[in-house]
Amino acid sequence: MKNPKKLKVDEIMSKPVMTLTAEMEFIPAGELMKNKKIRRFPIVGKNKKLVGVVTETDILNVKSMIL
């Protein structure tokens, strides 16, 4: 096994990278998080550039406001 102090992030990151678009509605995003057991998603804009990150907590906070 490689020395953990020498590991690079690309050796331990989740692959393939799954992203959501900024236009996606939050309920399907939450369902995808639940079904895929993913707690954070990078959000990309129309140009496919990173514009932010949505977390499971973000989704739960919005859900609690509407229930």
N, C-alpha and C positions, 0 to 999 in steps of 0.2 A: 504494500500500500504506500502511496505517495505521502510524504511528510505534509500534514495538514497546514503547516505554516507556509508551505510553498504552493498550495493550491490556488488556482485562478478561478474567478467567479464563473467563467464559461464552462468549467469542469463540474460545477455543482448546481448550475441554474436549471430550471425546468425547461424542457424542450419538448415539442416545438412551442414557440412563444404564441400564446393566444391573446388577442387584443379585442377590444370592443371599440365601436365607433362612437364619437361624441353624440351622435343623433339617436343612439339606441335608447329605448324607453327603459326605465329602471326596473320594472317588474320582470321582463324577460332577462335582464342582466342578473337580477337576483336569482332567478330560476337556474340560469346557466352556472352561476357560482355554486349553488347548492348541488346541482346534478354532477358537476365536474369536480366538486370538493376543492374549489379554488377560492382563496380568501381575498385576493387582490387581482385587479386587471389593469394593465396599461390601457389608456384611452388614446386613440389616434384620431386626428382630424381628417378632412377630405384629402389632404396632401400626403396622408400616411405618416405624418410626423407626430411624435408624442406630444400630447397636449395636457396630460394629467394621469392620475391614477384614481380608480374607484375601489373602495374597500368594502368588505362585508359590513363593517360598522356603518359606513355611509348609507348603504342600502337599508339596513335595519333602522337607522335614524329617520329616514324618509318614511318608511313603512309605519313607524310608530306615530308619526305626525298625521297620517291619513286614516288611521284606525280608530 
